[in-house]
Amino acid sequence: MKDETKCLHAGYTPKNGEPRVLPIVQSTTYVFDSTKDVGDVFDDPSKALIYSRFENPTVMAVEEKIAALENGKAAMCTSAGQAASLISVLNLCNSGDSFVAASQIYGGTINLFAVTLKKLGIECIFVDADAPLEEIKKAFKPNTKCAFGETVANPALSVLDIEKWANAAHSFGVPLIVDNTFATPINCKPINYGADIVVHSTSKYMDGHALQVGGVIVDSGKFNWENGKFPDFTTPDESYHGTIYTKAYKELAYIMKARMQLMRDFGAYPSANSAFLLNIGLETLAIRMDRYAENALKVAEYFKNSDKIEAVRFPGLKGDKYYDLAKKYLRKPSGVISIDIKGGKENAVKFMDNLKLASNEVHVADIRTCVLHPASATHRQLTDEQLIAAGINPGLVRFSVGLENTEDIISDIENALAKI
Ligand SMILES: *Cc1c(COP(=O)(O)O)cnc(C)c1O
């Protein structure tokens, strides 16, 4: 199936007389005929479902759809994008380990990696995503267990050279995790370029309608966990009656370990209702991504021609620093544009406060146009140094173009710019 078809049909195929629409299975648990049957499912969880803290039929249909869209082997949904990033790393790193991350990633992820994981004894080594391969390689240590980057960084809008990063990670025998939130699998499939694990905040384009927060981890099923670096995959898990993940689950070792060990312990699993809503968003993802690209290009060109704007970052714009990488990795750009307004923070705030159609909110990649000033909101906790490393100037405005008519979006921008 092609992407448009997968969006509508992957993950759920009703049989004779079954509901056309993915049913919401709103149940915490599943019933068995005997105690033996329950025991059998613990031995082989592929036989039936156990408990909705880590698996549910509605959620699993959506997992299958997203795995199909990403060309992955399997996926696991999470209650937020943050939980997906957290679990994707904790599934590989123990206390005393390290991992390498691109500096140009989402501010919340920087916080999670630099502060919270540090408290757990896991060191995150940040490297400029654009550094040459040899420099990136220098960041890897014997205890490094993975690398992490963002296809299109929020809000720096830098494009990750996925092949370069996969190369660096693989030369040390560790997997590359890519946060593909802004690109979505419609515009980029990181697994096709060597990524081993893909994560998303599904709260953004995938849901699309600002209905519910969620995340997902996709496993390519391609990484060789038996290279001596990952004993947690190749030796018995005492918390799971001695299961050896590579032996029991083969190419699904990573995602099964994430589900049967970490999700079982943390319970950061979405509800059936959330998955149902996410599925509705996914059904139109392919056609929405096309229109976002079309609208955003018009808006980016308007910004580029305005004398009130210092700089426009939009990888779909000719002359953008990341135009060539975007040409290579992205089918189309997404709808997010970052702009630096002349006059810095003061004028950025004035511009935003004078917008009427575009809403000022802590969200991005919505169906409606919205704006955010990262330095005072999502990236408020970062130091000036971290802000610059993440590609964020104090005057940067993240403008997320929606699906309104572009004449209305541009006239709103025109009015607000006229006030500064
Ligand atoms: C929003 C976002 C996250 C975090 O996701 P939540 O669903 O808000 O927890 C992670 N990565 C990127 C790129 C994001 O935009």
The ligand as an SDF file (V2000), in Angstrom:
LIG
                    3D

 15 15  0  0  0  0  0  0  0  0999 V2000
    6.3030   18.2890   21.1550 C   0  0  0  0  0  0  0  0  0  0  0  0
    7.5130   17.5280   20.8390 C   0  0  0  0  0  0  0  0  0  0  0  0
    7.9750   16.5120   21.6940 C   0  0  0  0  0  0  0  0  0  0  0  0
    7.2880   16.1860   22.9870 C   0  0  0  0  0  0  0  0  0  0  0  0
    6.0540   15.6210   22.7490 O   0  0  0  0  0  0  0  0  0  0  0  0
    4.7770   15.7300   23.7400 P   0  0  0  0  0  0  0  0  0  0  0  0
    3.7580   14.9640   23.0260 O   0  0  0  0  0  0  0  0  0  0  0  0
    4.4740   17.1800   23.9030 O   0  0  0  0  0  0  0  0  0  0  0  0
    5.2220   15.0990   25.0270 O   0  0  0  0  0  0  0  0  0  0  0  0
    9.0900   15.8030   21.3010 C   0  0  0  0  0  0  0  0  0  0  0  0
    9.7320   16.0740   20.1490 N   0  0  0  0  0  0  0  0  0  0  0  0
    9.3140   17.0400   19.3250 C   0  0  0  0  0  0  0  0  0  0  0  0
   10.0520   17.2900   18.0530 C   0  0  0  0  0  0  0  0  0  0  0  0
    8.2020   17.8010   19.6260 C   0  0  0  0  0  0  0  0  0  0  0  0
    7.7980   18.7690   18.7830 O   0  0  0  0  0  0  0  0  0  0  0  0
  1  2  1  0
  2  3  1  0
  2 14  2  0
  3  4  1  0
  3 10  2  0
  4  5  1  0
  5  6  1  0
  6  7  2  0
  6  8  1  0
  6  9  1  0
 10 11  1  0
 11 12  2  0
 12 13  1  0
 12 14  1  0
 14 15  1  0
M  END
$$$$
